[in-house]
Amino acid sequence: MDIIQDSELTQSATRLPEPEQTHTAMNLLLLGAGSGVLLHWLVWSRIGGGLGMLMWTVLSCAAVLWLNRHQSVSWRRELLCWTIVMCSAATLAVLRDALAVLAFMYLVMVFCLGVVFYRARGHSLGEATIPSVVLTALRLPARILLSLFPALDTVIRSRWQGGGQLGGVFRGLLLATPLLFVFVLLFASADAVFSRQLDRIGQFMGEMTPSTPLITLLMIVVATGLLSCSLLQKPDGDSGRSANQRTSLWPGLSLTLGRTETAIVMGSLTLLFLTFVLLQASYLFGGRELIETRSGLTLADYARRGFFELLTVAGLTLGVLMAIASTQCHQPLFRRSGAVMIACVMVMLLSALTRLNLYIEQFGLTLARLMALALMAWLAGGLLWFAATVLRGSARGFLAGLVISGMACGLILAAINPLARVAEVNVSHAQTSGTPLDIEYLARLGADAVPVIVPTLSCARALFYFGRWADLQGGDRRLPVPSAKIDWRDWNASRMAAHQAVINKLESCGPAADL
């Protein structure tokens, strides 16, 4: 019996893959190799937020769609939607120069990849649970780094044995390469025009060919893994969960909170939240005079101490509610108390928005506060979505909605050009209030803010603070008309707009700009 079993295992291990599987693996390897070389050439060691990243993203998304061209219509449509989101994020990264915005856009792209990988494993976004999401997040890096090897194994076992097509290709290349080399040398020696064309081709190939083959190999491995994340796989076998498990964010969790424990935990939190809101209701929205007389704080201290603390409370509240919802708790008590807590947090967030508005009226706007405002909007939406799903007895769609709304907030934030908005608010505040403009801070914001600030400055101050944008190549910033010729892979809309704004300012100033 053991011999028979070993024989069957051996036959199963040496059985050639199916033609369709082999064809997919071959396409994955070819596209992965091309995508990896382009990743090295267009993205590696380039400036962040350049045109090269957008081009590579678009080409990789096209490769993903082509790899899945034989899949079901529904899967292709879903892939198309997520690739559009990824390309939109890459486009916004080219249009903006803010480091925080670029980080958000790359995070959106990573989330899109994670969602595609999650769906390719057979999971439903509407029924996403914390264990399945965490497990998928842990599997994603391994999938990216190791997908090249199963594809190679599939192709080799199907093509190499018996002198298949792959072996013929290799033998043909081995025979043709030395012959081609000899004839090219002869033709180059015989004809000057051919030699010049060959030199041009050599220069072009020299620019395209990476000088670090190990990095190129790593890029090919990564690119192949990224493309493989879109290929459909067998589900993990969790589709048979019971109906009561589908209502939990963490089905199967053994931690249980009885009626007493739930009442103590949720009751104490609810009482604390209600006490805070009621005690401060008189001056949460009372305006500047009431704040200074009752709180004993200046407006600046009140805004600084209040806004970020209330924002932290909102984030912790969402985390605590998600953690308790993942246990087997007393549902009626949890839902009623959770609804009260969320209502209190909504009041606190309105108070935080009021504090931020008071601070902007007094001192202007910063990028950190604008980013915090976007985070506050996402937290508010997440809490309301929690109330509409989990507190109503069904966790279906909660995690998916939370992730998708986060990506939407990031895309909207990038679309409104936050650094330009910060500069506009501060310039307007300085003009209306008569307070001096903090150019030191605005000069650190980057290219997005330059077209807004430069026209409002004198020639000398514009040249002192923003002259570096006159020559994107890093040359003499005092040249009358500096050059903006840069590598097209590093092209960025905001950096070019900043360059043009400074050039226009210098040209309008005349020769005095060279002082």
C-alpha positions as CSV (number, residue, x, y, z in Angstrom):
1,M,0.0,0.0,0.0
2,D,2.8,2.4,0.9
3,I,4.5,1.7,-2.5
4,I,1.3,2.4,-4.4
5,Q,0.8,5.6,-2.5
6,D,4.4,6.7,-3.1
7,S,4.0,5.9,-6.8
8,E,0.8,7.9,-7.0
9,L,2.5,10.9,-5.3
10,T,5.4,10.7,-7.7
11,Q,3.1,10.6,-10.7
12,S,1.2,13.5,-9.3
13,A,4.3,15.5,-8.7
14,T,5.7,14.9,-12.2
15,R,2.4,15.4,-14.0
16,L,2.7,18.2,-16.5
17,P,0.6,21.3,-15.9
18,E,-2.5,21.9,-18.0
19,P,-1.9,24.0,-21.2
20,E,-4.0,26.9,-20.0
21,Q,-2.1,27.1,-16.7
22,T,1.2,26.9,-18.6
23,H,0.1,29.6,-21.0
24,T,-0.9,31.9,-18.1
25,A,2.4,31.2,-16.3
26,M,4.4,32.0,-19.5
27,N,2.5,35.3,-20.0
28,L,3.0,36.2,-16.4
29,L,6.8,35.6,-16.7
30,L,7.1,37.6,-19.9
31,L,5.0,40.5,-18.6
32,G,6.7,40.4,-15.3
33,A,10.1,40.6,-16.9
34,G,9.1,43.6,-19.0
35,S,7.3,45.3,-16.1
36,G,10.4,44.8,-13.9
37,V,12.8,46.3,-16.4
38,L,10.4,49.3,-16.8
39,L,10.1,49.6,-13.0
40,H,13.9,49.9,-12.8
41,W,14.2,52.3,-15.7
42,L,11.1,54.5,-15.0
43,V,10.9,54.5,-11.2
44,W,14.0,53.2,-9.4
45,S,16.2,56.0,-8.1
46,R,14.0,58.6,-9.7
47,I,12.4,61.6,-8.0
48,G,9.1,60.7,-6.3
49,G,5.9,61.8,-8.0
50,G,7.4,61.8,-11.5
51,L,5.9,60.9,-14.8
52,G,7.8,57.6,-14.8
53,M,5.7,56.2,-12.0
54,L,2.5,57.1,-13.8
55,M,3.6,55.4,-17.0
56,W,4.7,52.3,-15.2
57,T,1.4,52.1,-13.3
58,V,-0.7,52.5,-16.5
59,L,1.4,49.9,-18.3
60,S,1.2,47.5,-15.3
61,C,-2.6,47.9,-15.0
62,A,-2.9,47.2,-18.8
63,A,-0.9,44.0,-18.2
64,V,-3.2,43.0,-15.4
65,L,-6.2,43.4,-17.6
66,W,-4.6,41.5,-20.4
67,L,-3.6,38.6,-18.1
68,N,-7.2,38.3,-17.0
69,R,-8.7,38.7,-20.5
70,H,-10.2,35.1,-20.4
71,Q,-11.8,35.5,-17.0
72,S,-15.4,36.2,-16.3
73,V,-16.9,39.6,-17.3
74,S,-17.7,40.5,-13.6
75,W,-14.0,39.9,-12.6
76,R,-12.7,41.9,-15.5
77,R,-15.1,44.8,-14.7
78,E,-14.0,44.8,-11.1
79,L,-10.3,44.8,-12.1
80,L,-11.0,47.7,-14.4
81,C,-12.5,49.7,-11.6
82,W,-9.6,49.1,-9.3
83,T,-7.0,49.8,-12.0
84,I,-8.8,53.1,-12.7
85,V,-8.4,54.0,-9.1
86,M,-4.7,53.1,-9.1
87,C,-4.1,55.1,-12.3
88,S,-6.0,58.1,-10.8
89,A,-3.8,58.0,-7.7
90,A,-0.7,57.9,-9.8
91,T,-2.0,60.8,-11.9
92,L,-2.6,62.9,-8.8
93,A,0.9,62.1,-7.6
94,V,2.3,63.6,-10.8
95,L,0.1,66.7,-10.4
96,R,1.2,67.4,-6.8
97,D,4.5,67.9,-5.0
98,A,3.6,67.6,-1.4
99,L,5.3,64.6,0.3
100,A,2.2,63.9,2.4
101,V,0.0,63.8,-0.7
102,L,2.4,61.5,-2.4
103,A,2.4,59.2,0.6
104,F,-1.4,59.2,0.5
105,M,-1.5,58.3,-3.2
106,Y,1.0,55.5,-2.8
107,L,-1.0,54.2,0.1
108,V,-4.2,54.3,-2.0
109,M,-2.4,52.2,-4.6
110,V,-1.2,49.7,-2.0
111,F,-4.8,49.4,-0.7
112,C,-6.1,48.9,-4.3
113,L,-3.5,46.1,-4.7
114,G,-4.6,44.6,-1.4
115,V,-8.3,44.6,-2.3
116,V,-7.6,43.0,-5.7
117,F,-5.5,40.3,-3.9
118,Y,-8.2,39.8,-1.3
119,R,-10.9,39.4,-4.0
120,A,-8.7,37.1,-6.1
121,R,-8.5,34.7,-3.2
122,G,-12.2,34.3,-3.3
123,H,-13.2,36.6,-0.4
124,S,-16.2,38.9,-0.5
125,L,-15.6,42.5,0.3
126,G,-19.1,42.8,1.8
127,E,-18.4,39.9,4.2
128,A,-14.8,40.9,5.1
129,T,-13.7,40.0,8.6
130,I,-10.7,41.1,10.6
131,P,-9.0,37.7,10.6
132,S,-9.4,37.3,6.8
133,V,-8.1,40.9,6.2
134,V,-5.1,40.4,8.5
135,L,-4.2,37.1,7.0
136,T,-4.4,38.5,3.5
137,A,-2.2,41.4,4.5
138,L,0.4,38.9,5.8
139,R,0.2,36.8,2.7
140,L,0.6,39.7,0.3
141,P,4.3,40.4,0.7
142,A,5.1,36.6,0.4
143,R,2.9,36.5,-2.8
144,I,4.8,39.4,-4.3
145,L,8.3,38.0,-3.5
146,L,7.7,34.4,-4.3
147,S,5.3,34.3,-7.3
148,L,8.1,34.1,-9.8
149,F,9.2,30.7,-8.7
150,P,5.9,28.8,-9.1
151,A,5.4,30.3,-12.6
152,L,9.0,29.3,-13.6
153,D,8.4,25.8,-12.3
154,T,5.1,25.5,-14.3
155,V,6.8,26.6,-17.5
156,I,9.9,24.5,-17.1
157,R,8.0,21.3,-16.3
158,S,5.7,21.8,-19.3
159,R,8.1,23.2,-21.9
160,W,11.6,22.1,-21.1
161,Q,11.0,18.3,-20.8
162,G,11.1,16.5,-24.2
163,G,12.7,19.4,-26.0
164,G,9.7,21.7,-26.1
165,Q,9.4,25.2,-27.4
166,L,11.3,26.8,-24.6
167,G,14.3,24.6,-25.3
168,G,14.2,25.4,-29.0
169,V,14.1,29.1,-28.2
170,F,17.2,28.9,-26.1
171,R,19.1,26.8,-28.6
172,G,18.2,29.2,-31.4
173,L,19.4,32.2,-29.4
174,L,22.7,30.4,-28.6
175,L,23.3,29.8,-32.3
176,A,22.1,33.2,-33.6
177,T,23.8,35.5,-31.1
178,P,27.5,34.9,-32.2
179,L,26.5,35.1,-35.9
180,L,24.6,38.3,-35.4
181,F,27.5,39.8,-33.5
182,V,30.0,39.0,-36.3
183,F,27.8,40.4,-39.0
184,V,27.0,43.6,-37.1
185,L,30.7,44.3,-36.7
186,L,31.3,43.7,-40.4
187,F,28.5,46.0,-41.5
188,A,29.6,48.7,-39.0
189,S,33.2,48.5,-40.5
190,A,31.9,48.6,-44.1
191,D,29.4,51.5,-43.8
192,A,29.8,54.8,-41.9
193,V,26.0,55.5,-41.9
194,F,25.3,52.1,-40.4
195,S,28.0,52.6,-37.8
196,R,26.5,56.0,-36.8
197,Q,23.0,54.4,-36.5
198,L,24.5,51.6,-34.5
199,D,26.1,54.1,-32.1
200,R,22.8,55.8,-31.6
201,I,21.1,52.5,-30.9
202,G,23.9,51.7,-28.5
203,Q,23.5,55.1,-26.6
204,F,19.7,54.5,-26.4
205,M,20.2,50.9,-25.1
206,G,22.8,52.2,-22.7
207,E,20.2,54.6,-21.2
208,M,17.6,51.9,-21.0
209,T,19.8,49.1,-19.8
210,P,20.1,49.2,-16.0
211,S,23.7,49.3,-14.7
212,T,22.8,47.2,-11.7
213,P,21.5,43.8,-12.9
214,L,20.8,42.5,-9.3
215,I,18.4,45.4,-8.8
216,T,16.8,44.7,-12.2
217,L,16.3,41.1,-11.1
218,L,14.7,42.2,-7.9
219,M,12.4,44.6,-9.8
220,I,11.4,41.7,-12.1
221,V,10.6,39.5,-9.1
222,V,8.5,42.3,-7.5
223,A,6.7,43.2,-10.8
224,T,5.9,39.5,-11.4
225,G,4.5,39.2,-7.9
226,L,2.4,42.3,-8.3
227,L,0.9,41.1,-11.6
228,S,0.2,37.7,-10.1
229,C,-1.9,39.2,-7.3
230,S,-4.7,39.7,-9.8
231,L,-4.9,36.0,-10.9
232,L,-7.9,34.2,-9.4
233,Q,-7.1,31.5,-6.8
234,K,-9.1,29.0,-4.9
235,P,-11.0,30.4,-1.9
236,D,-9.8,29.8,1.6
237,G,-12.8,27.8,2.4
238,D,-14.6,30.3,4.7
239,S,-17.6,30.6,2.5
240,G,-19.5,28.2,4.7
241,R,-19.7,30.4,7.7
242,S,-22.9,30.4,9.6
243,A,-25.3,33.4,9.5
244,N,-24.5,34.5,13.0
245,Q,-20.7,34.4,12.2
246,R,-21.3,36.8,9.3
247,T,-22.6,39.4,11.7
248,S,-19.3,39.6,13.5
249,L,-16.1,41.4,12.6
250,W,-14.1,38.5,14.0
251,P,-16.1,35.3,13.7
252,G,-15.0,32.4,15.9
253,L,-13.3,34.7,18.5
254,S,-13.6,32.9,21.8
255,L,-13.6,36.0,24.0
256,T,-17.0,36.5,25.5
257,L,-18.5,39.5,27.4
258,G,-21.6,38.8,29.4
259,R,-24.4,41.1,30.2
260,T,-22.6,42.4,33.3
261,E,-19.2,42.9,31.6
262,T,-20.8,44.6,28.6
263,A,-22.9,46.9,30.9
264,I,-19.8,47.9,32.9
265,V,-17.5,48.6,29.9
266,M,-20.0,50.3,27.7
267,G,-21.9,52.0,30.5
268,S,-18.8,53.6,32.0
269,L,-17.6,54.8,28.6
270,T,-21.0,56.2,27.7
271,L,-21.3,58.0,31.1
272,L,-17.8,59.5,30.6
273,F,-18.7,60.8,27.1
274,L,-22.0,62.2,28.2
275,T,-20.4,63.9,31.2
276,F,-17.7,65.5,29.0
277,V,-20.2,66.8,26.4
278,L,-22.7,68.1,29.0
279,L,-20.1,69.9,31.2
280,Q,-18.6,71.6,28.2
281,A,-21.7,72.2,26.2
282,S,-21.9,75.8,27.4
283,Y,-18.7,76.8,25.7
284,L,-18.0,74.1,23.2
285,F,-19.6,76.4,20.6
286,G,-19.6,79.6,22.7
287,G,-17.1,81.7,20.7
288,R,-13.9,83.5,21.6
289,E,-15.1,85.6,24.6
290,L,-16.8,82.7,26.4
291,I,-13.9,80.4,25.8
292,E,-11.4,82.9,27.3
293,T,-13.5,83.7,30.3
294,R,-14.7,80.2,31.3
295,S,-11.8,78.0,30.3
296,G,-9.0,80.3,31.4
297,L,-7.1,79.6,28.2
298,T,-6.2,81.9,25.3
299,L,-7.7,81.1,22.0
300,A,-4.5,79.6,20.7
301,D,-4.1,77.3,23.7
302,Y,-7.8,76.3,23.5
303,A,-7.5,75.4,19.8
304,R,-4.2,73.6,20.1
305,R,-5.2,71.6,23.2
306,G,-8.7,70.8,21.9
307,F,-8.5,69.9,18.2
308,F,-6.0,67.1,18.1
309,E,-7.2,65.6,21.5
310,L,-10.8,65.4,20.2
311,L,-9.6,63.9,17.0
312,T,-7.7,61.2,19.0
313,V,-10.8,60.5,21.0
314,A,-12.8,59.9,17.8
315,G,-10.1,57.4,16.5
316,L,-9.9,55.6,19.8
317,T,-13.7,55.3,20.0
318,L,-13.9,53.7,16.6
319,G,-11.1,51.3,17.6
320,V,-12.7,50.4,20.9
321,L,-16.2,49.8,19.3
322,M,-14.6,47.6,16.7
323,A,-12.8,45.6,19.3
324,I,-15.9,45.1,21.5
325,A,-18.0,44.3,18.4
326,S,-15.5,41.5,17.6
327,T,-16.3,39.7,20.9
328,Q,-19.4,37.8,21.9
329,C,-20.9,40.6,23.9
330,H,-24.5,41.4,25.0
331,Q,-25.8,42.9,21.8
332,P,-28.7,45.1,23.0
333,L,-26.6,46.9,25.6
334,F,-23.7,47.3,23.2
335,R,-25.9,48.7,20.4
336,R,-27.7,51.2,22.7
337,S,-24.5,52.4,24.4
338,G,-22.5,52.5,21.2
339,A,-25.2,54.7,19.5
340,V,-24.9,57.2,22.4
341,M,-21.1,57.2,22.3
342,I,-21.1,57.8,18.6
343,A,-23.6,60.7,19.0
344,C,-21.3,62.2,21.7
345,V,-18.3,61.8,19.4
346,M,-20.2,63.6,16.6
347,V,-20.7,66.5,19.0
348,M,-17.0,66.5,19.9
349,L,-16.0,66.5,16.2
350,L,-18.2,69.5,15.6
351,S,-16.5,71.2,18.5
352,A,-13.1,70.2,17.0
353,L,-14.2,71.8,13.7
354,T,-15.2,74.9,15.5
355,R,-11.8,75.1,17.3
356,L,-10.0,74.7,14.0
357,N,-12.1,77.5,12.4
358,L,-11.2,79.8,15.3
359,Y,-7.6,79.0,15.0
360,I,-7.6,79.6,11.2
361,E,-9.3,83.0,11.7
362,Q,-6.6,84.0,14.2
363,F,-3.4,82.4,12.9
364,G,-4.0,80.9,9.4
365,L,-3.8,77.3,8.2
366,T,-1.1,74.7,8.2
367,L,-0.8,71.5,6.2
368,A,-0.9,69.4,9.4
369,R,-4.3,70.9,10.3
370,L,-5.7,70.4,6.8
371,M,-4.6,66.7,6.9
372,A,-6.1,66.4,10.3
373,L,-9.4,67.8,8.9
374,A,-9.4,65.1,6.2
375,L,-8.7,62.5,8.9
376,M,-11.6,63.9,11.0
377,A,-14.0,63.6,8.0
378,W,-12.9,60.0,7.5
379,L,-13.4,59.1,11.2
380,A,-16.8,60.7,11.2
381,G,-17.8,58.8,8.2
382,G,-16.4,55.6,9.7
383,L,-18.3,56.0,12.9
384,L,-21.6,56.7,11.1
385,W,-21.0,53.7,8.9
386,F,-20.3,51.6,12.0
387,A,-23.7,52.7,13.4
388,A,-25.4,51.9,10.1
389,T,-24.0,48.4,9.9
390,V,-22.5,46.8,13.0
391,L,-24.8,48.5,15.5
392,R,-27.8,47.3,13.4
393,G,-26.7,43.7,13.8
394,S,-24.7,43.1,10.6
395,A,-21.0,43.6,9.9
396,R,-21.5,43.1,6.2
397,G,-19.7,45.7,4.2
398,F,-18.3,47.6,7.2
399,L,-14.6,46.9,6.7
400,A,-14.8,47.3,2.9
401,G,-16.6,50.7,3.4
402,L,-14.0,51.8,5.9
403,V,-11.1,51.0,3.5
404,I,-12.9,52.4,0.4
405,S,-13.9,55.7,2.2
406,G,-10.2,56.1,3.3
407,M,-9.0,55.8,-0.3
408,A,-11.7,58.2,-1.4
409,C,-10.6,60.8,1.2
410,G,-7.0,60.5,0.1
411,L,-7.9,61.0,-3.5
412,I,-10.1,64.0,-2.8
413,L,-7.4,65.5,-0.6
414,A,-4.9,65.2,-3.4
415,A,-7.4,66.6,-6.0
416,I,-8.0,69.8,-4.1
417,N,-4.2,70.5,-3.9
418,P,-3.9,71.0,-0.1
419,L,-0.6,73.0,-0.2
420,A,-2.1,75.5,-2.6
421,R,-5.2,75.8,-0.4
422,V,-2.9,76.4,2.7
423,A,-1.0,79.1,0.9
424,E,-4.3,80.8,-0.4
425,V,-5.8,80.8,3.1
426,N,-2.6,82.3,4.7
427,V,-2.2,84.9,2.0
428,S,-5.8,85.9,2.3
429,H,-5.5,86.0,6.1
430,A,-2.5,88.2,6.0
431,Q,-4.1,90.6,3.5
432,T,-7.4,90.9,5.5
433,S,-5.9,91.0,9.0
434,G,-2.8,93.0,8.3
435,T,-0.6,90.5,10.0
436,P,2.8,89.7,8.4
437,L,2.9,86.7,6.1
438,D,4.9,83.7,7.4
439,I,7.0,83.2,4.2
440,E,9.5,81.0,6.1
441,Y,6.8,78.4,6.6
442,L,5.2,78.8,3.1
443,A,8.6,78.4,1.4
444,R,8.9,75.0,3.0
445,L,5.6,73.8,1.6
446,G,7.1,72.9,-1.8
447,A,6.2,73.5,-5.4
448,D,2.4,73.3,-5.0
449,A,2.3,76.6,-3.1
450,V,4.8,78.6,-5.2
451,P,2.4,79.8,-7.9
452,V,0.1,81.2,-5.2
453,I,2.8,83.0,-3.1
454,V,5.3,84.3,-5.7
455,P,3.0,86.9,-7.4
456,T,2.3,88.5,-4.0
457,L,6.0,89.1,-3.1
458,S,8.5,91.7,-4.1
459,C,11.2,90.7,-6.6
460,A,13.9,90.5,-4.0
461,R,11.9,88.3,-1.6
462,A,10.7,86.1,-4.4
463,L,14.2,85.5,-5.6
464,F,15.5,84.9,-2.1
465,Y,12.9,82.4,-1.0
466,F,11.9,80.8,-4.3
467,G,14.8,81.3,-6.7
468,R,15.7,77.7,-6.5
469,W,12.7,76.9,-8.6
470,A,14.0,79.0,-11.4
471,D,16.4,76.2,-12.6
472,L,15.1,72.7,-11.9
473,Q,18.5,71.4,-12.9
474,G,20.1,73.0,-9.9
475,G,22.1,75.7,-11.8
476,D,22.5,79.4,-11.2
477,R,19.2,80.5,-9.8
478,R,19.9,84.1,-10.8
479,L,20.0,83.5,-14.5
480,P,17.5,85.8,-16.4
481,V,15.7,82.9,-18.1
482,P,17.0,79.6,-16.5
483,S,16.5,76.3,-18.2
484,A,13.9,73.8,-17.0
485,K,15.2,70.9,-19.1
486,I,14.9,67.8,-16.9
487,D,14.7,64.0,-17.4
488,W,11.1,63.3,-18.7
489,R,10.8,60.5,-16.2
490,D,11.0,63.1,-13.4
491,W,8.4,65.4,-14.9
492,N,5.9,66.7,-12.4
493,A,3.1,69.2,-13.0
494,S,3.6,71.2,-9.8
495,R,7.3,71.5,-10.1
496,M,6.9,72.8,-13.7
497,A,4.2,75.2,-12.5
498,A,6.5,76.5,-9.8
499,H,9.3,77.0,-12.3
500,Q,7.1,78.9,-14.6
501,A,5.7,81.1,-11.8
502,V,9.2,82.1,-10.7
503,I,10.4,82.7,-14.3
504,N,7.4,85.0,-14.9
505,K,8.1,86.9,-11.7
506,L,11.8,87.3,-12.7
507,E,10.9,88.5,-16.2
508,S,8.4,91.0,-14.9
509,C,11.1,92.4,-12.5
510,G,13.6,93.1,-15.3
511,P,17.4,93.5,-14.7
512,A,16.9,94.2,-11.1
513,A,16.3,90.5,-10.5
514,D,20.0,89.8,-11.2
515,L,21.2,91.9,-8.2
